[in-house]
Amino acid sequence: MSGFNIFLAIMAGIAVIVFFTLYHITAGYGKFVTGKWGITINNKLGWILMESPVFILMTILWICSDRALQPAILVIFILFQLHYFQRSFIFPLILKGKSRMPVTIVAMGALFNMLNAAMQGGWLFYISEPDRYGVQWLCTPQFICGTIIFLAGMAINIHSDSVIRHLRKDPADTGHYLPAKGLYRYVTSANYFGEFMEWCGFALLTWSWAGAVFALWTFANLVPRSDTIYKRYKTEFKEQMQNKKLKRIFPYIY
């Protein structure tokens, strides 16, 4: 087994451990910030520091590759960077409120993002067969279907984040509200559903183990988190939750 495949196998194994761990330990960011996670920084700065490393490292790996201008490679690179430009430099700046994020969460997120850039960029620009992603790849069923799923997931993710961001109409309002627009009519973590869709689409459009491992990591991180949010909402909005019969992340399923 090559070193890259060993790397992917290790990352997949860690993802499984993370999945079960997060059902017992709540990551202390967003609604669940607590003092036990240590020093905190401004939430907007935290998101930028956590998400931008993957955008930067992926760009460096792309620039240094002799495959950088191959049409299919370029399109895949742009799709990946489209998500992370929004997540690194747009999403943080439009966040409302004065929330804090623990430095430990920022550091762990940044570390994973750099490893993920090594997985995706390593595969696309260096490890895959030189002719795997020729221009004909853009016409393959997996690329077309995967791109549609990826873009649909991104749209759901961005719209769902917007719904959460606009729950409070008045800046002075400090109340908590149950989101009810878009896919929040079916699940309590519609934004996570959209993000998981994105990376399943990316795994499909690249048809790679690197993409599949990232989709696994997304599942391992977001599904337990959606369960934590669901349980909190059941406590905060008991009557509404009973009436709506919402699921956690996957409509009608879980």
C-alpha positions as CSV (number, residue, x, y, z in Angstrom):
1,M,0.0,0.0,0.0
2,S,1.4,3.4,-0.9
3,G,2.1,6.1,1.6
4,F,-0.9,8.1,0.4
5,N,-3.3,5.2,0.8
6,I,-2.0,4.7,4.3
7,F,-2.6,8.4,5.0
8,L,-6.2,8.0,3.7
9,A,-6.8,4.8,5.8
10,I,-5.5,6.6,9.0
11,M,-7.8,9.6,8.3
12,A,-10.8,7.3,7.7
13,G,-10.0,5.5,11.0
14,I,-9.8,8.7,12.9
15,A,-13.1,9.8,11.4
16,V,-14.8,6.8,12.9
17,I,-13.3,7.5,16.3
18,V,-14.4,11.1,16.0
19,F,-18.0,10.1,15.1
20,F,-18.5,8.0,18.3
21,T,-16.6,10.5,20.5
22,L,-18.8,13.5,19.5
23,Y,-21.9,11.6,20.7
24,H,-20.4,11.9,24.2
25,I,-18.4,15.2,24.0
26,T,-20.0,18.4,22.7
27,A,-17.6,20.5,20.7
28,G,-17.6,23.9,22.4
29,Y,-18.4,26.4,19.6
30,G,-21.5,28.1,18.4
31,K,-24.5,27.5,20.8
32,F,-22.3,25.3,23.0
33,V,-19.4,27.5,24.0
34,T,-18.3,26.8,27.6
35,G,-15.3,27.9,29.7
36,K,-13.9,24.3,29.8
37,W,-12.5,24.7,26.3
38,G,-10.1,27.4,27.4
39,I,-9.2,30.8,25.9
40,T,-11.6,32.2,23.3
41,I,-11.3,34.7,20.5
42,N,-13.8,36.6,18.4
43,N,-16.1,34.2,16.5
44,K,-15.5,35.9,13.1
45,L,-11.7,35.8,13.5
46,G,-12.0,32.2,14.7
47,W,-13.8,31.1,11.6
48,I,-11.3,32.8,9.3
49,L,-8.3,31.3,11.1
50,M,-9.9,27.9,11.1
51,E,-11.2,27.7,7.5
52,S,-8.7,29.8,5.5
53,P,-5.7,27.4,5.8
54,V,-7.4,24.9,3.5
55,F,-8.0,27.6,0.9
56,I,-4.4,28.9,1.1
57,L,-2.7,25.4,1.1
58,M,-5.0,24.1,-1.7
59,T,-4.0,27.2,-3.8
60,I,-0.3,26.6,-3.2
61,L,-0.6,22.9,-4.1
62,W,-2.4,23.9,-7.3
63,I,0.1,26.6,-8.3
64,C,3.0,24.2,-7.8
65,S,1.5,21.4,-9.9
66,D,2.2,20.9,-13.5
67,R,-1.4,19.9,-14.0
68,A,-2.8,23.3,-12.8
69,L,-4.2,24.3,-16.2
70,Q,-5.7,21.0,-17.2
71,P,-9.4,21.8,-17.8
72,A,-11.0,19.2,-15.6
73,I,-8.5,19.7,-12.8
74,L,-9.1,23.5,-13.0
75,V,-12.9,23.1,-12.8
76,I,-12.6,20.7,-9.8
77,F,-10.2,23.1,-8.1
78,I,-12.6,26.0,-8.6
79,L,-15.5,24.1,-7.2
80,F,-13.6,23.2,-4.1
81,Q,-12.3,26.7,-3.6
82,L,-15.7,28.2,-4.2
83,H,-16.9,26.5,-1.0
84,Y,-13.9,27.5,1.0
85,F,-13.8,31.1,-0.2
86,Q,-17.4,31.5,1.0
87,R,-16.7,29.7,4.2
88,S,-13.4,31.5,5.0
89,F,-13.9,35.0,3.9
90,I,-17.7,35.7,3.4
91,F,-19.5,33.6,6.0
92,P,-17.5,34.9,9.0
93,L,-17.9,38.5,8.0
94,I,-21.7,38.3,7.8
95,L,-22.1,36.5,11.1
96,K,-24.2,38.4,13.6
97,G,-23.7,38.8,17.3
98,K,-20.6,38.8,19.5
99,S,-20.0,35.1,20.0
100,R,-16.6,33.7,20.9
101,M,-14.8,30.6,19.7
102,P,-12.2,28.6,21.8
103,V,-8.7,28.7,20.4
104,T,-8.6,24.9,20.8
105,I,-11.5,24.4,18.4
106,V,-9.8,26.8,15.9
107,A,-6.5,24.9,16.1
108,M,-8.2,21.5,15.7
109,G,-10.3,22.8,12.8
110,A,-7.3,24.4,11.1
111,L,-5.2,21.2,11.5
112,F,-7.9,19.1,9.9
113,N,-8.4,21.6,7.1
114,M,-4.6,21.4,6.3
115,L,-4.7,17.6,6.3
116,N,-7.8,17.7,4.1
117,A,-6.0,20.0,1.6
118,A,-3.2,17.5,1.5
119,M,-5.7,14.7,0.8
120,Q,-7.7,16.5,-1.9
121,G,-4.8,18.5,-3.4
122,G,-2.4,15.6,-3.1
123,W,-4.7,13.4,-5.0
124,L,-5.8,15.8,-7.7
125,F,-2.5,17.5,-8.5
126,Y,0.1,14.8,-7.8
127,I,-1.1,11.3,-6.9
128,S,-3.8,10.5,-9.4
129,E,-2.8,9.1,-12.8
130,P,-1.6,12.0,-15.1
131,D,-4.4,11.4,-17.6
132,R,-7.2,10.5,-15.2
133,Y,-8.8,13.9,-15.3
134,G,-8.5,14.7,-18.9
135,V,-11.0,17.1,-20.6
136,Q,-13.3,14.1,-21.2
137,W,-13.8,13.8,-17.5
138,L,-16.1,16.8,-17.6
139,C,-18.6,14.8,-19.7
140,T,-18.7,11.7,-17.5
141,P,-21.9,10.8,-15.6
142,Q,-20.1,10.9,-12.2
143,F,-18.7,14.4,-12.8
144,I,-22.1,15.8,-14.0
145,C,-24.2,14.2,-11.3
146,G,-21.6,15.0,-8.6
147,T,-21.4,18.6,-9.7
148,I,-25.2,19.0,-9.5
149,I,-25.3,17.5,-6.0
150,F,-22.3,19.6,-4.9
151,L,-23.9,22.9,-6.1
152,A,-27.4,21.9,-4.8
153,G,-25.8,21.2,-1.4
154,M,-23.9,24.5,-1.4
155,A,-27.2,26.4,-2.2
156,I,-29.0,24.6,0.7
157,N,-26.1,25.3,3.1
158,I,-25.9,29.0,2.3
159,H,-29.7,29.4,2.4
160,S,-29.9,27.6,5.7
161,D,-27.2,29.7,7.2
162,S,-29.1,32.8,6.1
163,V,-32.3,31.5,7.7
164,I,-30.4,31.1,11.1
165,R,-28.8,34.5,10.7
166,H,-32.1,36.3,10.2
167,L,-34.0,34.6,13.1
168,R,-33.7,37.8,15.1
169,K,-35.2,40.8,13.3
170,D,-34.1,43.4,15.9
171,P,-30.4,43.7,16.9
172,A,-31.6,44.2,20.5
173,D,-33.4,40.9,20.5
174,T,-31.7,38.2,22.6
175,G,-34.4,35.6,22.3
176,H,-34.0,32.1,20.8
177,Y,-36.2,30.9,17.9
178,L,-36.7,27.6,16.1
179,P,-35.9,28.0,12.4
180,A,-38.8,27.1,10.2
181,K,-38.0,28.1,6.6
182,G,-36.5,26.0,3.8
183,L,-35.3,22.5,4.8
184,Y,-35.8,23.5,8.5
185,R,-39.3,22.5,7.9
186,Y,-38.0,18.9,8.0
187,V,-34.8,18.9,10.0
188,T,-33.2,20.9,12.7
189,S,-29.7,21.1,11.0
190,A,-30.5,21.9,7.4
191,N,-27.2,23.7,7.0
192,Y,-25.4,20.5,7.9
193,F,-27.5,18.5,5.5
194,G,-26.4,20.9,2.7
195,E,-22.8,20.7,3.6
196,F,-22.9,16.9,3.7
197,M,-24.5,16.9,0.3
198,E,-21.7,19.1,-1.0
199,W,-18.9,16.7,-0.1
200,C,-20.8,13.6,-1.2
201,G,-21.1,15.4,-4.5
202,F,-17.4,16.2,-4.5
203,A,-16.5,12.6,-3.8
204,L,-18.7,11.6,-6.7
205,L,-17.4,14.2,-9.2
206,T,-13.8,13.3,-8.4
207,W,-14.6,9.6,-8.1
208,S,-11.8,9.3,-5.5
209,W,-11.0,7.7,-2.2
210,A,-9.7,11.1,-1.0
211,G,-13.1,12.7,-1.7
212,A,-14.9,9.7,0.0
213,V,-12.8,10.1,3.1
214,F,-13.6,13.8,3.3
215,A,-17.4,12.9,3.0
216,L,-16.9,10.4,5.8
217,W,-15.3,13.1,7.9
218,T,-18.2,15.4,7.2
219,F,-20.6,12.7,8.3
220,A,-18.6,12.0,11.4
221,N,-18.5,15.6,12.5
222,L,-21.9,16.9,11.5
223,V,-24.2,14.0,12.4
224,P,-23.4,13.9,16.1
225,R,-23.5,17.7,16.2
226,S,-27.0,17.6,14.6
227,D,-28.0,15.2,17.4
228,T,-26.8,17.6,20.0
229,I,-28.7,20.5,18.4
230,Y,-31.8,18.4,18.1
231,K,-31.8,17.5,21.8
232,R,-31.3,21.1,22.8
233,Y,-34.2,22.2,20.6
234,K,-36.4,19.5,22.1
235,T,-35.7,21.1,25.5
236,E,-36.1,24.7,24.4
237,F,-39.0,24.3,22.0
238,K,-40.7,21.2,23.3
239,E,-44.2,21.9,22.0
240,Q,-43.1,23.1,18.6
241,M,-40.8,20.1,18.2
242,Q,-43.6,17.7,19.0
243,N,-46.0,19.3,16.5
244,K,-43.5,19.5,13.7
245,K,-42.0,16.0,14.1
246,L,-38.6,17.2,12.9
247,K,-35.6,15.0,12.2
248,R,-32.0,15.9,12.9
249,I,-30.2,16.1,9.6
250,F,-31.7,13.8,7.0
251,P,-35.3,14.6,6.1
252,Y,-37.7,11.8,7.1
253,I,-34.8,9.5,8.2
254,Y,-32.7,10.8,11.1
